[in-house]
Amino acid sequence: MKFKPSSEQLEKIFNPAYEDIMAICDEMDFETKCGNEFIIKFLEDIVEDYKLLVKQLREEEENEIKND
């Protein structure tokens, strides 16, 4: 069975992560002066990479189930 967190648990987990990510983006902009568009592209690339990783993990899980 998969863990399904409550709204309160999600808030407790995600809010600090969100704040950390925003702080990292602010620091990147401060250090590089690259502008928001670069940071947005950077974050979009991370999202795409994560989607690919999730897809690969699902495929591996499905293959394991088929092979059992």
N, C-alpha and C positions, 0 to 999 in steps of 0.2 A: 504494500500500500504506500502511495506517495504522500508525503507531508503536505498539508494544505494550511498555510499560516492564516491566522485571523488578520483582520484589518489593522488591529493594534500591533501585532507582531510584525507585519509588513512595514508599518510606519517606523517602528523601532529599528528595523534593519535598514530600510532604504533611506530614511532621512539623513543619517550620518554619511552614508555612501554618496548621496546626492551632494551634500555639502562639501565632502572631500573632492569630488569630481569638479565642482564649480571652483573650488580654491585652486586646484591644479590648473584649470583653464585660465584663471586670472593670473596665476604665476607665469604660465607660458606666455601669455600676452604681454605681461610686464617685462619678462626677460627677453623676448624676441621682437616685440613690437610688430608682430606679423599680422595683427588684425583679426577681427572676429571671423571673417570668411575662412581663413586658414584653419582656425580652431573648429569651426563648424564642419569643415571637410574632414578634419582629423577625427572628430567624434563620429561622423557618418561612416568613415572607414572602419572604426572600431565596431560599430553596429553591424556592418556587413560581415566583418571577420567573425563576430560572435554568432551571427546567423548561420554562417558556413560551419562553424564548429558544432553548433547544436544539431544541424542537419547530419553531419558526419556521425555524431554520437548516437542519434536516433537510428541511423542506418546500421551502425555496429550492433546496437541493441536488438534491432529486428533480425539481423543475421544470426545473432547468438540464440534467439528464441527459435528460429527456424532449424538451427543445427542441434538443438537439444532434443 
